[in-house]
Amino acid sequence: MKINLASVLVDDQDKALRFYTEVLGFVKKTDVPLGEYRWLTVVSPDDPEGTELLLEPDAHPAAKPFKRALVEDGIPAAQLAELSMGMSHDFEAAIAEGATIVRVGSAIFGARAKPA
């Protein structure tokens, strides 16, 4: 089984692209104009043919209330200010032990670059 595309609702595609590329180190893969918005994806530089992360506009009328409701209900993933990676090879054990939030970094984002 393989995840080819994952979607992240963003309030500003340009701001999100800068964050994912300049801060997190992703590279832009697809940028296709679609009227007011774009089909905009980023990938890991270590796996350019791997999982694409779609930076999807949250312009649908249901998106903002949905995101707000998650935060109001205390859903932790909706409140994260940082992207955390590191459990790709242990997620099944974590779930078996009762984890409700699992970080699967390299399985989705590719391997991290090794420090020089």
Contacts in CASP RR format, 6 or more apart in sequence:
PFRMAT RR
TARGET T0000
AUTHOR 0000-0000-0000
METHOD contacts of the structure
MODEL  1
MKINLASVLVDDQDKALRFYTEVLGFVKKTDVPLGEYRWLTVVSPDDPEG
TELLLEPDAHPAAKPFKRALVEDGIPAAQLAELSMGMSHDFEAAIAEGAT
IVRVGSAIFGARAKPA
2 51 0 8 1.000
3 51 0 8 1.000
3 107 0 8 1.000
3 108 0 8 1.000
4 50 0 8 1.000
4 51 0 8 1.000
4 52 0 8 1.000
5 41 0 8 1.000
5 51 0 8 1.000
5 52 0 8 1.000
5 53 0 8 1.000
5 54 0 8 1.000
6 51 0 8 1.000
6 52 0 8 1.000
6 53 0 8 1.000
6 54 0 8 1.000
6 108 0 8 1.000
7 53 0 8 1.000
7 54 0 8 1.000
7 56 0 8 1.000
8 16 0 8 1.000
8 53 0 8 1.000
8 54 0 8 1.000
8 55 0 8 1.000
8 56 0 8 1.000
9 56 0 8 1.000
9 57 0 8 1.000
9 58 0 8 1.000
9 63 0 8 1.000
9 67 0 8 1.000
10 16 0 8 1.000
10 55 0 8 1.000
10 56 0 8 1.000
10 57 0 8 1.000
10 58 0 8 1.000
11 57 0 8 1.000
11 58 0 8 1.000
13 37 0 8 1.000
13 38 0 8 1.000
13 40 0 8 1.000
13 55 0 8 1.000
13 57 0 8 1.000
16 40 0 8 1.000
16 55 0 8 1.000
17 28 0 8 1.000
17 40 0 8 1.000
17 42 0 8 1.000
17 55 0 8 1.000
20 26 0 8 1.000
20 42 0 8 1.000
20 53 0 8 1.000
20 55 0 8 1.000
21 27 0 8 1.000
21 28 0 8 1.000
21 42 0 8 1.000
24 83 0 8 1.000
25 45 0 8 1.000
26 42 0 8 1.000
26 43 0 8 1.000
26 44 0 8 1.000
26 45 0 8 1.000
26 53 0 8 1.000
26 109 0 8 1.000
27 42 0 8 1.000
27 43 0 8 1.000
27 44 0 8 1.000
27 45 0 8 1.000
27 48 0 8 1.000
28 40 0 8 1.000
28 41 0 8 1.000
28 42 0 8 1.000
29 41 0 8 1.000
29 42 0 8 1.000
29 43 0 8 1.000
29 48 0 8 1.000
29 52 0 8 1.000
30 39 0 8 1.000
30 40 0 8 1.000
30 41 0 8 1.000
30 52 0 8 1.000
31 38 0 8 1.000
31 39 0 8 1.000
31 40 0 8 1.000
31 41 0 8 1.000
32 38 0 8 1.000
32 39 0 8 1.000
32 40 0 8 1.000
36 59 0 8 1.000
37 57 0 8 1.000
37 59 0 8 1.000
39 54 0 8 1.000
40 54 0 8 1.000
40 55 0 8 1.000
41 52 0 8 1.000
41 53 0 8 1.000
41 54 0 8 1.000
41 55 0 8 1.000
42 52 0 8 1.000
42 53 0 8 1.000
42 55 0 8 1.000
43 49 0 8 1.000
43 50 0 8 1.000
43 51 0 8 1.000
43 52 0 8 1.000
43 53 0 8 1.000
44 50 0 8 1.000
44 51 0 8 1.000
44 109 0 8 1.000
44 110 0 8 1.000
44 111 0 8 1.000
45 113 0 8 1.000
46 110 0 8 1.000
46 111 0 8 1.000
46 112 0 8 1.000
46 113 0 8 1.000
47 110 0 8 1.000
47 111 0 8 1.000
50 110 0 8 1.000
51 108 0 8 1.000
51 109 0 8 1.000
51 110 0 8 1.000
53 108 0 8 1.000
53 109 0 8 1.000
58 64 0 8 1.000
58 67 0 8 1.000
67 78 0 8 1.000
70 77 0 8 1.000
70 78 0 8 1.000
71 78 0 8 1.000
71 79 0 8 1.000
76 101 0 8 1.000
77 101 0 8 1.000
84 103 0 8 1.000
85 103 0 8 1.000
85 105 0 8 1.000
85 106 0 8 1.000
85 109 0 8 1.000
85 112 0 8 1.000
86 103 0 8 1.000
86 104 0 8 1.000
86 105 0 8 1.000
86 106 0 8 1.000
87 94 0 8 1.000
87 102 0 8 1.000
87 103 0 8 1.000
87 104 0 8 1.000
87 105 0 8 1.000
88 104 0 8 1.000
88 105 0 8 1.000
88 106 0 8 1.000
88 107 0 8 1.000
88 108 0 8 1.000
89 106 0 8 1.000
91 99 0 8 1.000
91 102 0 8 1.000
91 103 0 8 1.000
91 104 0 8 1.000
91 107 0 8 1.000
94 102 0 8 1.000
95 102 0 8 1.000
106 112 0 8 1.000
END
